[in-house]
């Protein structure tokens, strides 16, 4: 029989069966790493399942209900009317095309801006400057989302900073609308694209770049044939962030988008002012289907397997 020490000078006897069970459990876990991994991941996986899978199931079920036109209460009768309305309605088709177009444009801009920044951070800057630049990329994430959105509203307004900068060259501010929405969203999600690309570039050995140069490879050929294939999974990871976040955004559109609407605005309107939760749930299924389709296409390229 073993003993536990409760405090200095005091020894409490431990029952033999408790010591035996603990020893057997420890031996079993050490011999079965998969069992140890399963027990370790069971709690977070259960939580993720409740948050995402159950929430998606509830969303789908809600989309199959209706709202009584007289009382405004939800009628729990199964029907596909909301989904048919969303799929066939010209308004929803127009807004869906606009939303996907904005999300794709934001993603493309972020990738084009993130690549040179991440390359300089990973391959050109000294270790000290790398740390400084990483902090500089992360600093915008410390500020409030609304503060950044309203700051861009001020920058892009009439007589704002942007107009003051481009006026000497004959330019003018885009004002409020889709261009302002794209600019603001591209700024908001840029750190989420820079960081994965930076991590991917850090894994590219410098010896490969040197070997390409020794074999006569020019800069653009090296970037296109050596670097780009190796960081493609990182680019895909960053694009998933910017695309999905832009697809569901509605606050920025309200602040700088003018009269334009995106799918998130339609969901917000039907949840709040219209008080039509089933229709809002049906509209919310559109970006979910789009992002699942995007992930399926990306998965076929094999990029997700290398993340």
N, C-alpha and C positions, 0 to 999 in steps of 0.2 A: 504494500500500500504506500502511495506517495502522499506528499503533503503540499499544501499551498501556503505561502507566507502572506498573511494579511497585513502585518505591520512588523517592524523590527522587534525581534524577541518573542513574537507570537506565531505559533505554527498550528494551522488548522488541518485536521486529517481530511483527506479526500477519499470518497468511496472508491473501491477498486473498479466498479463497473463504469464509473464516469471516465476514469483514466483510460480504460480499455476502449470505450466507444470513441473517444477523441483520437486515440492512437490509430484505431482501425480506419476512422474517417480520413485522417491525415495520410495514411498509407494508400488508401484507395484513390484519393485525389492526386497523389503524386504519381501513381501508376496509370492514371487515365486522364491525360491532358485535355481530351475533348470534353469529358465530363466537367472538368474544372472550368474550361472556357464557356460551356453551356450555362453553368451556374452563375458565372460572372456576368454574362450578357443577358440572362433571363429578365432581370428587373428593367434595364433600359429598353429592351425589345418589347416587353409588355407595355411599358409606358408609351413608346412610339406607336405600338399597335392601337392603343386606346385613343391617342391623339389624332392619328392620321387615318388609319383604316376605318375605325368606327365613325370618325367624323365624315369621311367620304361616303360611307354607307348611309349615314343619316341625311347627308346632302342629297343623295340620289333618291331616297325615300321621300323627302320633302318635295322634290321636284315633281313627284307623281301625285301630289295633292292639289287641291284647288281652293280658291277663296270665294266665299259666298258674296255675291254682288250687292246684296241688301244689308246684311249684318256686318260684313267685313271679317267674319271669323273664318278660320281655316277648316275646310271640310276634308276629312281623312278618307276620301274615296279615290280609288286608284284610276288614274287617267293619264294619257300621254299628251293632253292638250297643250300643256306648257312647253314641253319639248318640241312638239310640232310647230308651235308658234315661234319659238326661238330659231328653229332650223329654217323655216320658210319665210319668216318676216324679213322684208327688205331692210328695215332699220337695223336689225341685229346683224344681218349680213354685211351691211356697210360698216358698222362699228367694229365688227370682227376683223374685216380687212384692214381698217385703219389701225386697230390695235396691234395686229401682227406686223404690219408694215413699220410702225413706230418701234416695236420691240426688236425687229431685225436690224433696223437702221441704227438704233442705240447700240446693239451688240457689235455691229461692224465698226462703228466709230470707236468704241471702247477697245476693241482688239487692235485696231490700227494705232491708237494712242499708247496702249499698254506695251506693245512689243518693243519699241525703241527705249521706253523708260525702263522696262524690266531688263532689257539687254545691257543697258548702261549700268544698272544696279548690280547685276550678276557677274559681268565680265570685264567692265572697265573701271568701276569705282574701287577704291581701296577698302579694306575691311572696315575702317572707321567711317568712311562715307557711306558704306552699305548700311550700317546701323542707323546713321542719320537719315538716309533716304527712306528706309523702312518706316521709321517713326513719322517722317513727313507724309508718307502715303497713308498711314493709319490715323493721323491726326484729324482729317475730316470726319472720320467715323465717330469721333468723340463729341462732335457737335450735333445738335438736335436736327432731325430731318426737316422739321418745319422751318427752322432758322435758315437752313441752306436753301430751301425752296423759295422762301420769301426774299432771301438775299438775291437770288437770280431774278426774281420778279422786279426788284429794284434796279438791277444791272441792265435788264432788257427793256425797261420802261422808256417812254419818251423823255428826252433830256437826261437819260441815265448815263452810266459810265461807258457802256458799249457804244452808244451813239456819239458820245464825246470823243471816243477813240477813232471811230471810222469816218466821222463827218469830214475831216480834212481831206480824205481820199474819195469823197463823193458817196460814201456808203451811208446806210441808215439802219436803225435797229429793227430786228424782225418783229418786235412788239410781242403781243400775246397771241399764241396760236400753236400749230403743230411744230414749227421750227423751234420755238421757245421750249416746248415740251421735250423735244428730242435733245436739245442742248442741256437742259436741266437734268433729265434722266441719265444722260451720258456722264455728266459730272457726278451724280449721286452714286452710280454703280461702278465707276472706274476703279476704285480700290479693290473691289471684289474680282476684277479681271487682272489687275496688275500682280496681285500676290500669287495666284496660281501660276501665272506665266513666269514670274520671278523664281518660284520654287522649281519649276521645270527647267529653266535655264541653268540653275545652279547644279543640276544633275548632269548637265552636258560637260564631259571632260574637256579641259582646255587642250589636251593633246590632240583631240580630233580636229579642232580648229587649226592648230599648228600643222598637222599632217596635211590638211586640205591646202593650206598655203604653200607648204613645201612641194606639193604635187602640181602647183600651178593654178589652183582654184582661186578665182577672183572672189571679191567680197560677197557680191550678190549671189553667185553660184554656191558659195559655201553656206550662206544663210538659207537658200532655197533647197539645196540637196542634202545638207548635213544637219543644220540646226532645226529647221522647220519640222521635218519628220519626227525628230526626237521630242519636240515640245508640243506636238499636236494634241496629245491627251490633256496637257495643261491648258491649252487654248480652248479645248472643248469644255473643260471644267469651268473656266471663266465665262464662257458663253452661256452655259447653263444658268449661272447666277444672274447675269445681266438680262438675258432673255426672259427668264421666269419672273424676275422682279419687275421688269417693265410691263410684262403681260398683265400683271394683277394690280398695277398701281392706279390710283384714282385721285390721290391728294394733289400730286403735282399738276395734273390736268386741270383741277379746279383752280389752282393758284396761277398758273402761267398759260394754260391751254386755251383761254378764251371760251368760245361757245362749243368747241370740239369736245366730243365725249369718247371715252373708251369703255371697254367691258366692265372695268371696275366701277365706273360712274353709274352704269345701268344697274349693277347689283346694289350699290349704295342707295340709289334713288328708289328702287323697288322695296328695299328693306325699310327705309325711313319714310319718305313722303307718301309713296303709294301704298305702303303697308301690304305688299304682296310678296310674302316670303317664298311661296312655292315658285313663282316666276323668277324671283331673284336666285333661287337655288338652281333652276334650269339654266339661267344665264351663266352662273358660276361654273357649270359643267363645261362650258366652251373652252375657257383657258386650261382647264384640267385635261381635257381631251387633247388640246393642242400640245401641251407640254409632254404628255405621255407619248404622243406621236413623234415629237422632237427627240425624246430620249430613245425611242425605238429606232429612228433613223441613225442617231449617233451610235447606238449599240451595234448596228450592222457594219459600221466602219471599223469596229474593234477598238476605238479610242478609250471606251470606258474600262476595258480589261486591263489597260496599262496605267490607270490612275493610281 
